[in-house]
């Protein structure tokens, strides 16, 4: 299992989502899992950062240098 899948499955277990269908899961827990998923995808450069910090790896490189 890759590290992203491992991290997300650990988070789902911490949120007590194991064994639940999405329809039966608490909305707050699903929202938290979605936040963690998006944060990880952005951190890994798989999604663009909506608010990149100067020097952040997920920000596009400047064409000035």
N, C-alpha and C positions, 0 to 999 in steps of 0.2 A: 504494500500500500504506500502511495507517495505521501510526503509529509503534509500536503494541503488536506488530503482526504483524512489523514490521521488527526490533524488539528480540528477539522470540522466535526468529525465523529465524536471526539472528546468533548467539544463544546455542546453538541446535541445531547450527550449523556448528562453533562452538568446541568442542562436546562430541563432534564427529565423528559426528553422527547423520544427516548427509545421505546419502541413497541407501539407508538401512537401513529395513527394516520394523520396527515396534515389537517383533515377536516375536524379531528378530535383534539388537536393540539391547542394549547392556549395561545391566543394571538400575540401576547407579549413575548412569549418564548420564541415564536416564529420570527417576530420582528427582530429580536436580539440575534438570532442565528443569521438572519439576512444581513444585519449590520456587520457582524463578524466576517461573513463571507465577502461582502463588498470591500471591507477594509483590507482583507488579505489579498484579494484580487488586485486592488489598486497598489498595495505594497509590493507585489510581485511584478508589477508593470504589465499585467494582463488587461487592465482597464485604465483609461486615462484618469489622472488625479483631477478632481473638479477644483481643487484649491492647492496647486503645487507650491511648495516652499522653495525659496532660492537654494540651489544646490541639491534639491531633492532628485533622486535617481529617476523618479517617475515623471519628472518634467522634461519636455523636449529640450534638446541641446540648442543653444543659441548658434546662429549661423555667423556670428560676428568674429569668431576666432578660429 
